[in-house]
Amino acid sequence: MKEIRLLLGFMMVSALFASCASHSAEYRFGAYSAAEDFYQKGKFGEAAGQYEKYIAENPQGSLVTVASYYLAKCYASLGKTDAAKAGFQKIITAYPKTTWADFSKEQLESLGVR
């Protein structure tokens, strides 16, 4: 009896993992996920475009603050310092009591803004 329960448990866990693996693409966040993929590969121009697209399509989206932060980081990586500074400052102004505001202050310091 114990062996049967163990076998059934193993089968249920296997089915659960198989289900998650087959549906993983459904749980992506469109342009945001594409931006993350590009960012991780160091393709900051492509990433910036996708972050901009996500923000435009989801102005009240749950990932807008994060997308805005990484968009500003992309600008900094691309040498678009003024755009990066404006992006970080916007986060500090719009979301002052968040970790993203703290991160943005650090980024501004690294760009020479005090």
C-alpha positions in Angstrom: 0.0 0.0 0.0 2.8 2.4 0.9 4.5 1.7 -2.5 1.3 2.5 -4.3 0.9 5.9 -2.5 4.5 6.7 -3.3 4.0 5.8 -6.9 0.8 7.9 -7.1 2.6 10.8 -5.4 5.5 10.6 -7.9 3.0 10.5 -10.8 1.2 13.6 -9.5 4.4 15.6 -9.0 5.6 14.6 -12.5 2.3 15.6 -14.1 2.4 19.0 -12.3 5.9 19.7 -13.5 5.0 18.6 -17.1 2.0 20.9 -17.0 4.1 23.9 -15.8 6.7 23.3 -18.5 4.1 23.1 -21.3 2.4 26.3 -20.3 5.4 28.5 -19.4 5.1 30.6 -22.6 1.6 31.6 -21.6 2.9 33.3 -18.4 5.3 35.7 -20.2 4.6 39.4 -20.1 4.9 40.2 -23.8 7.1 43.2 -24.5 8.4 43.2 -20.9 9.6 39.6 -21.2 11.2 40.3 -24.6 13.0 43.3 -23.0 14.3 41.2 -20.2 15.7 38.7 -22.7 17.4 41.4 -24.7 18.8 43.1 -21.6 20.3 39.8 -20.3 22.1 39.4 -23.6 23.5 42.9 -23.5 21.3 44.1 -26.4 20.4 47.4 -24.8 19.0 49.1 -27.9 16.5 46.2 -28.5 15.8 46.0 -24.8 15.0 49.8 -24.6 12.6 49.5 -27.5 10.7 46.6 -25.7 10.7 48.4 -22.4 9.2 51.5 -24.1 6.6 49.3 -25.8 5.6 47.7 -22.5 5.3 51.0 -20.7 3.2 52.5 -23.6 0.9 49.5 -23.7 0.6 49.1 -19.9 0.8 52.6 -18.3 -0.7 51.3 -15.1 1.0 47.8 -15.4 2.4 46.2 -12.3 5.9 46.2 -13.9 6.0 49.8 -15.1 8.4 50.9 -12.3 10.8 48.0 -13.0 10.5 48.5 -16.7 11.2 52.3 -16.3 14.3 51.6 -14.2 15.8 49.1 -16.7 14.9 51.4 -19.5 17.0 54.2 -17.9 19.8 51.6 -17.3 19.6 50.8 -21.1 19.9 54.5 -21.9 23.0 54.7 -19.6 24.5 51.7 -21.3 23.9 53.2 -24.7 25.6 56.5 -23.7 22.3 58.4 -23.7 23.1 60.0 -20.3 20.5 62.7 -20.4 17.7 60.3 -21.1 19.1 58.0 -18.4 19.2 60.8 -15.8 15.6 61.9 -16.7 14.4 58.3 -16.4 15.9 57.8 -13.0 14.7 61.2 -11.8 11.2 60.3 -13.0 11.2 57.1 -10.9 12.4 59.0 -7.8 9.6 61.6 -8.3 6.8 59.2 -9.1 7.7 56.4 -6.7 9.7 58.1 -3.9 9.3 55.5 -1.2 10.2 52.4 -3.2 13.4 50.4 -3.6 13.4 51.4 -7.2 13.7 55.1 -6.2 16.7 54.1 -4.0 18.3 52.2 -6.8 17.7 55.2 -9.1 19.4 57.5 -6.7 22.4 55.2 -6.7 22.4 55.2 -10.5 22.2 59.0 -10.6 25.2 59.2 -8.3 27.2 56.8 -10.6 26.3 59.2 -13.4 27.7 62.1 -11.5 24.5 63.6 -10.2 24.4 64.5 -6.6 
